[in-house]
C-alpha cells in the first residue's frame, strides 16, 4: 500500500541572474572598438504544475530542497549569458501552496495551471549599456540579482464534489463501495480508513461526480484530536456532505447526538462548512431503528433544511436513493471551492534593490550614477514639476542612492550626471 502524505514543508530557491560582462572590442583593422560586454542571463524560476496521475506528496518526504539553475554570465562581443532553466515541480491536483512563515495561501493548484512560486534573479547589464558620449570606456558592469527563496507548505485538499462524513464505524466505506468502483478497506473496528478514498459515481447520460470517503471523526477533531486535521482539511472543497449516521446505535451512541458532534467539529475547524448542504444517511436499517430516534432526527433535518434518507449500505438497500438526491442537489450548487491567494510577496521594487543595481563612478570631474532601474525611473520624472522633483529626491534617498554616492566619495559641489541629468551635488 502506497504511503499517503498530504502535507509537507519544502524549501525553494530560484536561480541567480548572471553577471554582466566587462569587455572591449579589439579587432584588427577596426579603428574604434568600444565596449561590447554582454548581459547576464536571468535565473531560472521555480514553477509548480498539476500532475493528474499523483494523489500524494510522498515524493517530498525525502526531497525537501529545490533550487533552480543560475543564469550564465555575459561575455564579450555582446554575447548574452544563457538564461537558467526553470525548475518544474509537479504536484497532485488540489494541492494548496502556502507561505510557511505566514501560513497564507500563495496559490491553489486545483486546475491545470502553472504557478511561479519563486522568480529567478535578473541578469546584470554588461558594460555596453554604460557607454555615453562623455564616457566611452566604461570599465564596470552590473552584477546579477539573487533569485527569490522561501519555505513553503504543500497541502492537499482533495477535489471531491461530495464528502462522506461521520463518526467511526458508521458505514462510510461500505457506502462508497456500493456507490462507486472504489474498494476501501472494510472491517468491524474504528479507523479502518486511515487516508481519504476517492470514488467516481457514474450516472445515466455519461454524467458523474467524485465522492470522497474521509477518515472518521471523533469529538475534539476540530482541535486536532484523533485523525483531526488530517480528515478536516479534505472537507473544505466539498460542495455537499453525505452525513452517514449509525441509525441503529450499534456502537451504543445516540444517533442524534452523533450528528450534533460532527457538526460541532466542522464548525470548530471552519464555520463556513456549516453552510454546505447535507444529506443525512441514516444507515444500518437492517439492524432496526428506534422510531423515536428517527422522528427526532427528522425534526432536526427539517429545522436545518437537510434531506433525510434511511438505508442499509450492507444490503445495498436505499443507497441509490441517496446518490440520486446528491446528483440532483449538485446541479444547483456552485463549482468546487478554490482558495484565493492571500499571500502577497513583498514587492522588490527597482528602487528597493538599488544598492545592488546602482553604480557610482568618477571620470574626470564628473560622477556618473547609473543602473538599469534608474534609467527607467528617471524617464518618468518631469523635472519642471515641483512635486515630481520632490518624489525623485525622496526615491534617491529611500533607495540608498545618496548613501551610495557619499560612500563612493561624492562631496558637496561635485558634478553628478544621471543619464544626462547633470547637477551640482548638495548634501
Secondary structure per residue as TSV (DSSP state, phi and psi in degrees):
chain	resnum	aa	ss	phi	psi
A	1	X	-	360.0	129.0
A	2	X	-	-68.7	141.2
A	3	X	-	-70.7	129.5
A	4	X	-	-97.8	118.3
A	5	X	-	-123.8	121.7
A	6	X	-	-119.9	8.8
A	7	X	E	-156.0	134.6
A	8	X	E	-160.6	157.6
A	9	X	E	-109.3	138.6
A	10	X	E	-138.3	164.0
A	11	X	E	-110.9	132.2
A	12	X	E	-125.1	145.0
A	13	X	E	-145.5	121.5
A	14	X	-	-76.8	163.6
A	15	X	-	-73.8	152.1
A	16	X	-	-80.2	145.0
A	17	X	-	-72.3	147.1
A	18	X	-	-73.5	155.9
A	19	X	-	-78.1	147.4
A	20	X	-	-70.8	153.8
A	21	X	-	-98.3	144.8
A	22	X	-	-103.7	111.3
A	23	X	-	-152.3	152.6
A	24	X	B	-130.3	140.2
A	25	X	-	-75.6	123.0
A	26	X	-	-133.8	104.7
A	27	X	-	-131.4	142.9
A	28	X	T	-60.9	137.1
A	29	X	T	73.6	3.2
A	30	X	-	-101.4	113.1
A	31	X	S	-68.3	-41.6
A	32	X	-	-119.3	115.4
A	33	X	-	-88.5	-84.5
A	34	X	-	93.6	173.0
A	35	X	B	-68.6	141.5
A	36	X	-	-143.1	30.5
A	37	X	-	-72.4	129.2
A	38	X	-	-83.9	164.6
A	39	X	-	-80.1	153.8
A	40	X	-	-76.7	153.7
A	41	X	-	-76.5	154.0
A	42	X	-	-75.1	147.8
A	43	X	-	-72.3	153.4
A	44	X	-	-70.6	149.1
A	45	X	-	-88.0	161.2
A	46	X	E	-97.8	117.4
A	47	X	E	-121.3	130.2
A	48	X	E	-101.7	138.7
A	49	X	E	-131.7	163.7
A	50	X	E	-90.3	130.1
A	51	X	E	-112.5	104.7
A	52	X	T	-62.8	-20.0
A	53	X	T	-84.9	-3.6
A	54	X	-	-106.2	146.1
A	55	X	-	-136.5	11.3
A	56	X	-	-146.0	156.0
A	57	X	-	-98.6	24.8
A	58	X	G	-61.9	-28.8
A	59	X	G	-65.8	-20.7
A	60	X	G	-89.8	2.1
A	61	X	T	-69.9	-30.7
A	62	X	T	-114.0	-26.3
A	63	X	-	-102.5	104.7
A	64	X	-	-118.3	-0.8
A	65	X	E	-126.1	125.8
A	66	X	E	-129.6	119.6
A	67	X	E	-127.6	125.9
A	68	X	-	-81.4	166.7
A	69	X	-	-75.2	141.5
A	70	X	-	-75.0	154.9
A	71	X	-	-76.5	150.3
A	72	X	-	-82.7	153.5
A	73	X	-	-67.3	151.6
A	74	X	-	-69.1	165.1
A	75	X	B	-133.9	176.0
A	76	X	T	-65.1	173.9
A	77	X	T	59.7	28.8
A	78	X	T	60.4	27.4
A	79	X	B	-75.3	124.4
A	80	X	-	-79.4	133.5
A	81	X	-	-64.1	149.4
A	82	X	-	-67.4	136.5
A	83	X	-	-69.2	143.5
A	84	X	-	-68.1	145.2
A	85	X	-	-71.0	139.3
A	86	X	-	-65.8	144.2
A	87	X	E	-97.8	112.7
A	88	X	E	-97.4	125.4
A	89	X	E	-117.1	110.3
A	90	X	E	-79.2	140.3
A	91	X	E	-134.0	159.2
A	92	X	E	-65.2	151.4
A	93	X	T	-60.4	142.1
A	94	X	T	92.9	-0.5
A	95	X	E	-73.5	130.1
A	96	X	E	-102.9	129.4
A	97	X	E	-101.2	124.1
A	98	X	E	-121.8	149.4
A	99	X	E	-73.8	123.4
A	100	X	T	-64.2	-39.4
A	101	X	T	-65.2	-42.2
A	102	X	T	-99.3	-21.5
A	103	X	-	78.2	4.0
A	104	X	-	-83.0	148.9
A	105	X	E	-71.5	127.3
A	106	X	E	-93.2	-41.8
A	107	X	E	-164.8	149.9
A	108	X	E	-113.1	111.6
A	109	X	E	-87.4	57.4
A	110	X	-	-95.6	-2.8
A	111	X	S	-131.6	178.7
A	112	X	S	-78.4	85.3
A	113	X	-	-130.1	167.2
A	114	X	E	-119.2	141.5
A	115	X	E	-136.1	125.3
A	116	X	E	-87.1	107.1
A	117	X	E	-87.4	-23.1
A	118	X	E	-147.5	125.9
A	119	X	-	-91.2	138.8
A	120	X	-	-68.8	153.0
A	121	X	-	-70.6	149.0
A	122	X	-	-77.1	146.2
A	123	X	-	-72.1	149.8
A	124	X	-	-77.5	155.2
A	125	X	-	-76.1	139.3
A	126	X	-	-77.7	168.6
A	127	X	G	-67.6	-10.4
A	128	X	G	-56.6	-36.5
A	129	X	G	-69.4	-18.6
A	130	X	G	-101.4	7.7
A	131	X	-	-77.7	132.8
A	132	X	B	-133.2	167.1
A	133	X	T	-58.8	-29.1
A	134	X	T	-95.8	-11.1
A	135	X	B	-137.2	94.8
A	136	X	-	-94.4	-5.3
A	137	X	-	-129.9	66.9
A	138	X	-	-68.7	124.9
A	139	X	-	-105.9	36.1
A	140	X	-	-147.9	162.3
A	141	X	-	-145.9	170.6
A	142	X	-	-88.7	141.7
A	143	X	-	-77.2	157.9
A	144	X	-	-72.4	153.5
A	145	X	-	-91.1	149.1
A	146	X	-	-69.4	152.3
A	147	X	-	-80.1	162.3
A	148	X	-	-69.7	148.7
A	149	X	E	-144.1	146.9
A	150	X	E	-166.8	162.0
A	151	X	E	-94.2	134.9
A	152	X	E	-130.1	160.2
A	153	X	E	-112.9	127.8
A	154	X	E	-101.2	131.3
A	155	X	E	-142.5	120.4
A	156	X	E	-82.2	128.5
A	157	X	-	-122.0	107.7
A	158	X	-	-58.1	144.1
A	159	X	-	-89.9	81.3
A	160	X	-	-125.0	134.9
A	161	X	S	-69.5	-40.5
A	162	X	E	-123.1	132.7
A	163	X	E	-111.7	130.1
A	164	X	E	-86.6	117.3
A	165	X	E	-118.4	158.8
A	166	X	-	154.1	164.3
A	167	X	B	-68.7	167.8
A	168	X	T	-61.0	147.8
A	169	X	T	62.3	34.7
A	170	X	S	-98.8	-8.1
A	171	X	S	106.2	20.5
A	172	X	H	-64.0	-44.3
A	173	X	H	-64.4	-39.6
A	174	X	H	-64.1	-40.3
A	175	X	H	-60.9	-50.0
A	176	X	H	-67.9	-28.9
A	177	X	H	-70.2	-28.1
A	178	X	H	-79.8	-33.3
A	179	X	H	-86.3	-19.8
A	180	X	S	-144.8	-174.4
A	181	X	S	-88.4	3.2
A	182	X	-	-63.6	145.5
A	183	X	-	-124.9	70.0
A	184	X	-	-72.8	162.9
A	185	X	-	-73.1	130.4
A	186	X	-	-122.1	125.1
A	187	X	-	-156.4	162.8
A	188	X	S	-89.1	52.9
A	189	X	S	-151.8	160.7
A	190	X	T	-68.8	152.5
A	191	X	T	56.6	40.0
A	192	X	-	-61.1	-41.3
A	193	X	-	-89.6	114.9
A	194	X	-	-104.6	-8.0
A	195	X	S	-146.6	153.6
A	196	X	-	-58.2	145.0
A	197	X	E	-122.7	127.8
A	198	X	E	-100.1	139.9
A	199	X	E	-137.1	141.9
A	200	X	E	-97.5	120.7
A	201	X	E	-93.8	116.6
A	202	X	E	-86.5	137.9
A	203	X	E	-124.1	162.2
A	204	X	G	-59.4	150.8
A	205	X	G	75.7	29.2
A	206	X	G	61.4	20.1
A	207	X	E	-86.0	158.9
A	208	X	E	-162.7	164.5
A	209	X	E	-144.5	161.7
A	210	X	E	-100.8	131.8
A	211	X	E	-119.0	141.0
A	212	X	E	-118.0	123.3
A	213	X	E	-86.7	111.6
A	214	X	-	-105.2	144.0
A	215	X	-	-53.4	144.4
A	216	X	-	-64.1	144.7
A	217	X	B	-87.2	161.3
A	218	X	-	-133.4	167.8
A	219	X	T	-63.2	132.4
A	220	X	T	96.1	-0.8
A	221	X	G	-63.0	-31.8
A	222	X	G	-63.0	-15.5
A	223	X	G	-109.9	10.1
A	224	X	T	103.7	1.1
A	225	X	-	-71.7	153.3
A	226	X	T	61.3	-136.1
A	227	X	T	-75.3	-19.3
A	228	X	H	40.0	-118.5
A	229	X	H	-62.8	-28.2
A	230	X	H	-60.5	-28.4
A	231	X	H	-84.7	-50.9
A	232	X	H	-68.2	-29.0
A	233	X	T	-63.6	-22.7
A	234	X	T	-86.3	-13.2
A	235	X	T	-83.4	-12.2
A	236	X	T	-67.8	-25.2
A	237	X	T	-88.2	-20.0
A	238	X	-	-62.3	136.4
A	239	X	S	-83.4	-21.9
A	240	X	E	-151.4	142.4
A	241	X	E	-110.6	132.1
A	242	X	E	-100.5	110.5
A	243	X	E	-94.2	101.2
A	244	X	E	-84.6	127.9
A	245	X	E	-126.8	138.8
A	246	X	E	-75.9	89.4
A	247	X	T	-67.8	-20.8
A	248	X	T	-85.1	-9.6
A	249	X	-	62.2	36.0
A	250	X	T	-67.2	-17.5
A	251	X	T	-94.9	5.6
A	252	X	S	82.9	13.7
A	253	X	-	-103.3	162.9
A	254	X	-	-87.3	116.1
A	255	X	H	-55.7	-40.2
A	256	X	H	-64.2	-40.1
A	257	X	H	-70.0	-31.6
A	258	X	H	-58.1	-42.9
A	259	X	H	-63.3	-44.3
A	260	X	H	-62.9	-40.2
A	261	X	H	-60.8	-48.1
A	262	X	H	-60.4	-44.1
A	263	X	H	-70.1	-29.9
A	264	X	H	-63.6	-41.6
A	265	X	H	-68.9	-37.3
A	266	X	H	-60.9	-43.9
A	267	X	H	-65.7	-38.8
A	268	X	H	-64.3	-37.2
A	269	X	H	-76.7	-46.4
A	270	X	-	-158.8	104.0
A	271	X	G	-54.6	-26.3
A	272	X	G	-64.1	-21.4
A	273	X	G	-66.5	-24.8
A	274	X	G	-70.2	-16.4
A	275	X	G	-83.1	-9.7
A	276	X	S	-74.9	140.8
A	277	X	E	-62.3	148.1
A	278	X	E	-129.0	142.3
A	279	X	E	-111.2	120.1
A	280	X	E	-86.7	116.2
A	281	X	E	-105.0	98.8
A	282	X	E	-80.3	99.6
A	283	X	E	-93.1	168.9
A	284	X	-	70.8	38.9
A	285	X	G	-62.0	-26.0
A	286	X	G	-66.0	-18.8
A	287	X	G	-91.5	-6.6
A	288	X	-	94.3	136.0
A	289	X	-	-111.7	149.2
A	290	X	-	-81.7	117.9
A	291	X	H	-55.0	-35.7
A	292	X	H	-64.7	-38.5
A	293	X	H	-67.5	-43.3
A	294	X	H	-61.6	-40.8
A	295	X	H	-66.6	-39.1
A	296	X	H	-61.9	-42.6
A	297	X	H	-69.8	-35.2
A	298	X	H	-62.2	-43.0
A	299	X	H	-64.9	-39.5
A	300	X	H	-60.7	-42.8
A	301	X	H	-67.0	-37.2
A	302	X	H	-63.2	-40.7
A	303	X	H	-65.8	-39.0
A	304	X	H	-87.8	-12.6
A	305	X	T	80.0	23.2
A	306	X	-	-92.4	151.8
A	307	X	E	-88.6	144.6
A	308	X	E	-122.7	133.1
A	309	X	E	-135.1	145.6
A	310	X	E	-107.6	145.2
A	311	X	-	-161.5	170.5
A	312	X	B	-129.6	100.4
A	313	X	T	-63.5	-33.8
A	314	X	T	-59.7	-40.9
A	315	X	T	-95.8	3.7
A	316	X	T	57.4	37.2
A	317	X	B	-107.2	115.6
A	318	X	S	93.0	-7.6
A	319	X	H	-63.0	-42.8
A	320	X	H	-64.0	-34.4
A	321	X	H	-61.2	-39.8
A	322	X	H	-67.2	-42.3
A	323	X	H	-62.4	-43.5
A	324	X	H	-63.0	-40.9
A	325	X	H	-65.5	-40.4
A	326	X	H	-64.8	-42.4
A	327	X	H	-62.2	-42.8
A	328	X	H	-64.6	-40.3
A	329	X	H	-68.3	-38.3
A	330	X	H	-61.8	-31.1
A	331	X	T	-64.0	-20.6
A	332	X	T	-100.0	-4.3
A	333	X	S	-100.4	155.0
A	334	X	-	-62.6	167.9
A	335	X	-	-66.6	173.6
A	336	X	-	-53.5	144.1
A	337	X	-	-67.8	130.5
A	338	X	-	-116.4	142.3
A	339	X	-	-91.5	122.4
A	340	X	-	-74.1	142.9
A	341	X	-	-59.2	134.7
A	342	X	-	-113.3	-25.8
A	343	X	-	-89.1	123.6
A	344	X	-	-116.0	109.5
A	345	X	-	-58.2	146.0
A	346	X	-	-58.4	122.5
A	347	X	-	-67.8	129.0
A	348	X	-	-90.5	74.1
A	349	X	-	-58.4	150.6
A	350	X	G	-55.7	-35.7
A	351	X	G	-62.7	-33.0
A	352	X	G	-78.5	-17.7
A	353	X	G	-107.5	21.3
A	354	X	H	-59.8	-34.2
A	355	X	H	-59.9	-30.4
A	356	X	H	-89.6	-16.3
A	357	X	H	-121.7	5.3
A	358	X	-	-110.0	132.6
A	359	X	E	-116.0	141.6
A	360	X	E	-125.4	113.0
A	361	X	E	-131.1	154.2
A	362	X	E	-113.4	132.3
A	363	X	E	-132.0	111.9
A	364	X	T	66.4	-126.4
A	365	X	T	-97.1	8.6
A	366	X	E	-117.3	137.1
A	367	X	E	-98.8	130.6
A	368	X	E	-106.9	123.5
A	369	X	E	-109.7	120.1
A	370	X	E	-143.1	159.0
A	371	X	-	171.5	149.8
A	372	X	H	-58.5	-45.4
A	373	X	H	-64.2	-36.5
A	374	X	H	-69.7	-36.0
A	375	X	H	-63.2	-37.0
A	376	X	H	-77.4	-38.8
A	377	X	H	-67.0	-42.9
A	378	X	H	-67.0	-23.3
A	379	X	T	-70.0	-20.1
A	380	X	T	-87.4	-6.9
A	381	X	-	-95.9	130.1
A	382	X	-	-96.9	103.2
A	383	X	T	-76.4	-1.8
A	384	X	T	-91.3	-4.9
A	385	X	S	-103.4	126.2
A	386	X	H	-62.7	-41.4
A	387	X	H	-64.8	-39.6
A	388	X	H	-62.5	-39.1
A	389	X	H	-65.1	-41.7
A	390	X	H	-62.8	-41.5
A	391	X	H	-61.9	-43.6
A	392	X	H	-59.4	-44.7
A	393	X	H	-64.8	-38.7
A	394	X	H	-66.4	-42.5
A	395	X	H	-63.3	-42.2
A	396	X	H	-58.6	-37.8
A	397	X	H	-75.2	-50.3
A	398	X	H	-69.3	-29.5
A	399	X	T	-81.6	-3.4
A	400	X	T	84.6	11.0
A	401	X	H	-68.9	-41.3
A	402	X	H	-62.0	-41.1
A	403	X	H	-61.9	-42.3
A	404	X	H	-62.7	-37.3
A	405	X	H	-66.7	-46.5
A	406	X	H	-64.9	-39.6
A	407	X	H	-63.6	-30.7
A	408	X	H	-78.4	-15.2
A	409	X	T	113.7	9.6
A	410	X	-	-69.2	132.2
A	411	X	-	-122.2	165.7
A	412	X	T	-53.2	133.6
A	413	X	T	91.1	-13.6
A	414	X	-	-68.6	150.7
A	415	X	E	-86.4	129.2
A	416	X	E	-120.2	136.2
A	417	X	E	-122.7	120.5
A	418	X	E	-118.7	94.2
A	419	X	T	49.2	52.9
A	420	X	T	92.8	-18.3
A	421	X	E	-82.9	111.0
A	422	X	E	-114.1	133.1
A	423	X	E	-154.6	163.4
A	424	X	E	-87.7	126.7
A	425	X	-	-72.3	131.2
A	426	X	-	-126.4	121.4
A	427	X	-	-79.6	360.0
